Amino acid sequence: MHTHEIIISKSIEIGFEQILTLQHKNEHCGLIEKTYSVKQNFGVGEVIILEFKGIFIKHIQINLDKNIRFRGKQTTDALIFSSLFNGVKEINVPKESIHLIQEKNEGYISFVKEVHGSVEYAKDQLINEVVIKLSHEFIKKHQLDLLLPITDKFSIHEFENNYIQYLDLSAIEIINNIVSNDKKGLLKRLYLESKILELLSTKLLNRSQNSVKSNTILKKTHEVKELINKNLNTQFSIKDLSKKVFMNETILKKEFKKIFGCTVFEYAVSERMKASKKLLMYTDKPIYEIADLVGYKNATHFSAAFKKHENTTPKQFRKQHS
């Protein structure tokens, strides 16, 4: 799959601006607000940046038409939060052997001094991410380095230990308040600063002891989804799937429902029905052959499942859409 690569010389913000067009800029009481739109040849959407003493907030809401990888280095000392509410992002820091996939409702926190690596965003899906960067000066100003061992506990070397599979609900609420408030000028500055300090005091800062394990479970659950998608002609049991990805059956069922909002069985049936509808509409294949292609032993079983799911028979569906 082709990935468009952008080389960054100074910071990820500069790199991101290479695919953006500045639409609006406002500065009031030391608060700088910028609104960017995505350049037409890269996709659609906007990026809003808020910046004042020691605080940088970036709210990304875009849909890319190609995978884009930003490669370069972060050289400014900063504590960085990333909260991805939608989309997929790949993080790769070779020197630290970090290679993680950040997905919906996942986040991380890291204190960065200097790091070389890449961040890649996936195409054809809404990316909704909030990145908050706090300077070392901000940390010192509020004596956060005395309250918390930030430079050690959240250093890039501890990245995987501070990877959060599921964002805490209280943290999500605070982040939503940060990006959606309509205050102006100094009042907005004070509000943002107070909310960021509140964010620092939530469970978001608690080290996730099971983060690496959770990330592995997440990947295995996605592997199960891909196995179903690529083998619609095979009706796997939960036992079969769990063996293929070396995962406990109970954990698989629980995690699959949590991530995709349905059971493994419901997902498999839904995908089979989608595939069968395309075959009924766009091919002349007989129903018994379609049944076999989507994992049913005979046309009778397939027709019964199809009618239960679509409230019509395969024959009637084909006639209606011919």
Residue pairs with C-beta under 8 A, 6 or more apart in sequence:
1 67
2 66
2 67
3 66
3 67
3 68
3 69
3 120
4 42
4 66
4 67
4 68
4 69
5 68
5 69
5 71
6 15
6 18
6 19
6 68
6 69
6 70
6 71
7 15
7 71
7 72
8 14
8 15
8 70
8 71
8 72
8 73
9 72
10 72
10 75
11 72
11 74
11 75
11 76
12 70
12 72
12 74
12 119
13 49
13 56
13 58
15 70
15 72
16 47
16 58
16 60
16 70
17 36
19 38
19 39
19 42
19 43
19 68
20 36
20 37
20 38
20 39
20 47
21 36
21 37
21 38
21 39
22 34
22 35
22 36
23 35
23 36
23 37
23 46
24 33
24 34
24 35
25 32
25 33
25 34
25 35
26 32
26 33
26 34
27 33
28 184
28 185
29 185
29 186
29 189
30 52
30 53
30 186
30 189
31 50
31 51
31 52
31 185
31 186
31 188
31 189
32 49
32 50
32 51
32 52
33 48
33 49
33 50
33 51
34 48
34 49
34 51
35 46
35 47
35 48
35 49
36 46
36 47
36 48
36 49
37 45
37 46
38 44
38 45
38 46
38 47
38 62
38 64
42 64
42 65
42 66
42 68
43 62
43 63
43 64
43 65
43 66
43 123
44 62
44 63
45 60
45 61
45 62
45 63
45 126
45 127
46 61
46 62
47 58
47 59
47 60
47 61
47 62
48 58
48 59
48 179
49 56
49 57
49 58
49 59
50 56
50 57
50 59
50 192
51 57
52 189
52 192
53 137
53 138
54 134
54 135
54 137
54 138
54 141
55 132
55 133
55 134
55 135
55 138
55 192
55 193
55 196
56 78
56 131
56 132
56 133
56 134
56 135
57 130
57 131
57 132
57 133
57 178
57 179
57 192
58 129
58 130
58 131
58 132
58 133
59 129
59 130
59 179
60 127
60 128
60 129
60 130
60 131
61 126
61 127
61 128
62 121
62 126
62 127
63 124
63 125
63 126
63 127
64 121
64 122
64 123
64 124
64 127
65 123
65 124
66 123
67 120
67 121
67 122
67 123
68 120
68 121
68 123
69 90
69 118
69 119
69 120
69 121
70 118
70 119
70 120
71 117
71 118
72 116
72 118
73 114
73 115
73 116
73 117
74 112
74 114
74 115
75 114
76 112
76 135
77 111
77 112
77 113
77 135
77 136
78 111
78 112
78 133
78 134
78 135
78 136
79 109
79 110
79 111
79 112
79 133
79 134
79 139
79 150
79 154
80 109
80 110
80 111
80 112
80 131
80 132
80 133
80 134
81 107
81 108
81 109
81 130
81 131
81 132
81 133
81 199
81 204
82 89
82 102
82 107
82 108
82 109
82 129
82 130
82 131
83 107
83 129
83 130
83 131
83 132
83 167
83 171
83 172
83 175
84 102
84 103
84 104
84 105
84 106
84 107
84 127
84 128
84 129
85 104
85 105
85 128
85 129
85 130
85 167
85 172
86 104
86 125
86 126
86 127
86 128
87 103
87 104
87 121
87 122
87 125
87 126
87 127
87 128
87 129
88 101
88 102
88 103
88 104
88 121
88 122
88 125
89 101
89 102
89 103
89 119
89 120
89 121
89 122
89 127
89 129
90 99
90 100
90 101
90 102
90 118
90 119
90 120
90 122
91 98
91 99
91 100
91 101
91 102
91 108
91 117
91 118
91 119
92 98
92 99
92 117
92 118
92 119
92 120
93 99
93 115
93 116
93 117
93 156
93 159
94 116
94 117
95 115
95 116
95 117
96 115
96 117
96 156
96 157
96 159
98 117
98 156
98 159
98 160
100 108
100 159
100 160
100 163
100 215
101 215
101 218
101 219
102 108
102 163
103 218
105 166
105 167
105 172
106 163
106 164
106 165
106 166
106 167
107 163
107 164
107 167
107 171
107 204
108 159
108 162
108 163
108 164
109 154
109 162
109 164
109 204
109 205
110 154
110 155
110 156
110 158
110 159
110 162
111 150
111 151
111 154
111 155
111 156
112 156
113 155
113 156
115 156
121 127
130 175
130 178
130 179
132 175
132 178
132 196
132 199
134 196
138 144
139 145
139 150
142 197
144 150
144 200
145 151
148 200
148 205
152 158
153 162
153 207
154 162
160 211
160 212
160 215
161 207
161 208
161 209
161 211
161 212
162 207
162 208
162 211
163 208
163 211
163 212
163 215
164 204
164 208
164 211
165 208
165 211
165 214
165 215
165 218
167 175
167 204
168 202
168 203
168 204
170 202
170 203
171 199
171 202
171 203
171 204
174 195
174 198
174 199
174 202
175 199
177 195
178 192
178 195
178 196
178 199
181 188
181 191
181 192
183 191
208 214
217 247
217 251
217 255
218 255
218 259
220 245
220 246
220 247
220 252
221 247
221 252
221 255
221 256
221 259
222 259
223 244
223 245
224 241
224 244
224 245
224 247
224 252
224 256
224 264
225 256
225 260
225 267
227 236
227 241
227 244
227 245
228 236
228 241
228 264
228 267
228 268
228 271
229 271
232 268
232 271
232 272
232 275
232 293
232 294
232 295
233 292
233 293
233 294
233 295
234 295
235 268
235 295
235 296
236 244
236 268
238 249
238 252
238 253
238 264
239 249
241 247
241 252
241 264
242 248
242 249
242 252
245 252
252 264
253 263
253 264
256 262
256 263
256 264
256 267
257 263
260 267
262 270
268 295
269 305
269 309
270 309
272 294
272 295
272 296
272 305
273 294
273 305
273 306
273 309
273 310
275 293
275 294
276 290
276 291
276 293
276 294
276 302
276 306
276 314
277 310
277 317
279 285
279 290
279 293
279 294
280 287
280 290
280 314
280 317
280 318
280 321
281 318
281 321
281 322
283 290
285 293
287 299
287 302
287 303
287 314
287 315
288 298
288 299
290 302
290 314
291 297
291 298
291 299
291 301
291 302
291 303
294 302
296 302
296 305
302 314
303 313
303 314
303 315
306 312
306 313
306 314
306 317
307 313
310 317
312 320
